Amino acid sequence: MAKVLLINGSPHEHGCTAAALDEMVSVFREEGIDTEILQIGKKEIRGCIGCGSCMRNGKCVFDDIVNETAKKFETADGLVVGSPVYYGSPNGTLLAFLDRLFYSTPFSKQMKVGAAVVSCRRGGNTASFDALNKYFTISCMPVASSTYWNMVHGFKAEDVKKDLEGLQTMRNLARSMAFMIRAFSDAKEKYGYPEVERGAYTSFPDGK
Ligand SMILES: Cc1cc2nc3c(=O)[nH]c(=O)nc-3n(C[C@H](O)[C@H](O)[C@H](O)COP(=O)(O)O)c2cc1C
């Protein structure tokens, strides 16, 4: 059974971001896709210190929820990352979590379908959406899209329930993801995944 892992960066387990993710889960259920939601927003999650330990050990030097999530991410077919907007960006706890999750995990993320979801009261949503999508688009992860950018509006979950277009966007997003997961699975059987070159790692125009 295909599986989608949903990360909620908000500290509010039943807040606005949760309302958006729940709407997606109801569609995944209809589509026969297994789901797991991880609430990480209240956990003490420190940022990446760039120590490079993960390059040698295949996991983060800070053995916490990041390393626990890595195992779930490895077996998931899709990843949804939900965030409240804090000062025009994804919330800090989530960014600390994602920096370490993506940097420390050696497994291939190729063709795992990614989707970012943001919730704001009023503004900063598209910048936050863009920031989250960057984790996927540096990892050979195709990004699912919907009928609007993946956002809901509200201060409390009840507000999001009134954001009918936001909820519709979530449902359409989940349907797109479900289709993509199935399509990529079939295509893998038929064609195999595309080759990924890794040799070049240049920081300067002259390659030194
Ligand atoms: C520290 C902080 C900063 C915030 N910054 C913004 C912001 O820049 N733009 C905005 O529209 N809402 C902002 N908000 C409101 C939240 O983004 C909004 O209420 C969101 O929907 C809450 O989602 P949640 O219930 O899942 O936590 C901020 C809230 C907090 C606590």
The ligand as an ORCA input file, in Angstrom:
! r2SCAN-3c Opt
* xyz 0 1
  C       5.275     34.103     15.617
  C       4.154     34.224     14.641
  C       4.344     34.903     13.464
  C       3.316     34.996     12.524
  N       3.553     35.629     11.340
  C       2.566     35.714     10.427
  C       2.804     36.312      9.156
  O       3.906     36.735      8.813
  N       1.751     36.393      8.296
  C       0.505     35.927      8.613
  O      -0.392     36.059      7.813
  N       0.262     35.316      9.796
  C       1.270     35.178     10.688
  N       1.039     34.521     11.869
  C      -0.253     33.841     12.067
  C      -0.180     32.361     11.654
  O       0.598     32.161     10.519
  C      -1.580     31.839     11.315
  O      -2.455     32.106     12.361
  C      -1.561     30.362     10.987
  O      -2.706     30.047     10.266
  C      -1.482     29.516     12.250
  O      -1.433     28.141     11.883
  P      -1.515     26.994     13.000
  O      -2.845     27.141     13.684
  O      -1.405     25.730     12.250
  O      -0.370     27.220     13.933
  C       2.053     34.411     12.817
  C       1.855     33.721     14.012
  C       2.893     33.631     14.921
  C       2.681     32.855     16.220
*
